[in-house]
Amino acid sequence: YFRANLGYHPVTGKQIQKYRSGFSTKKEARAEYSKLILASTEELADKKEDITFKKFIEEIYLPWYKTQVKESTYKNRYSTIQKHFAYFYKKKVSEIEAINVQTWQLKLAKQFSPNYVRIVQGMLCLAFDRAIILGLAKKNPARMIGNIKSKKVKIDFWTLEEFQKVISLLYKGDYYEHYLFISFWLLFMTGMRIGEAAALQWDDIDFEKRTININKTINYVKGEFKIGPPKTDNSYRILGMNNTVYSLLQQIKEEQDKMKKALKDVWQDLNLVFTQDTGGYIQKANINNRLSSLKKGTNYEYITVHSLRHANATLLLMNGVDLKIVSAHLGHNDIQTTANVYIDVLKSQQQVVAQLIEFNLES
């Protein structure tokens, strides 16, 4: 008899063993062993060639990718991968050529922004890199064709005056409308991401030291709210409170205390700073929708809730706050990210400096 170790299955990764017995002599057993080893090697090679891209993504790549990124990142990108990679699912991994990827790329470009297409193609490149490492592909067709040209995103923001005009339309006699009024002000004045604001709890607010501790974010995935770590390691930060922010937070606390008493039977006591009218988590879509309704009939249609963050950063930069400090305040991963996003603001600062120098020379 013999027991043969035939390597690992290319899909499951499990060790393959075969057992054979009933041979009259060792010679017969060795001869059969040699045949089995040769046949199994060829079979494994064929299996690698036969793996469809769908099987590779769902059974091999995604389980590995899940171990490489944060849970929130995986959940956000899972649907993107399934949606856009499905174009290749019927093909075998080894059959996908550069021309197939280019056709796919051009199709995406007709429906989505260049920057979004670049992100999706970057994800495809990573998948093919993994396929090459595992011996399922010999080349990366996504890298061979190159990515499409990026397009600079215009940063839209409100001036303080524009912002005040729009949120003044909120009816402060209603609890939730008044709550939104205060919430919009806080987002405008702190530069928090909406996910960070939605996850903020009263334990993160220190009224004595006048600080706000940003240490988590919230995502809405498949109908469920998930609290997780903030976007990047640098997103963990402490924000200071000026007198206005301090006053606004005090107002929110007072409003909440009233609602807790009035709705004690249905109030969800999650200790949140920003809440729905019964204490539950807020959804970004709901806030954006309310903001959209306020914008109708105004000249500020391009503004979203995220624009409040841009407005905060722009005001800081325009008032001479150092780029490094603004980057830390926003929780960006590095100072270059901030410079890339707000390059137009930085250019306008340079023009102001140039004009000041010219004025001084003339005087």
Helices and strands as residue ranges (DSSP letters): E 2-8, E 15-20, H 26-50, H 53-55, I 56-61, H 62-66, H 71-85, G 86-88, G 93-95, H 98-111, H 114-133, H 141-145, H 160-167, H 175-190, H 194-199, G 202-204, E 205-206, E 211-214, E 217-221, E 224-228, G 233-235, E 237-240, H 243-262, H 284-295, H 305-318, H 323-330, H 335-341, H 343-362
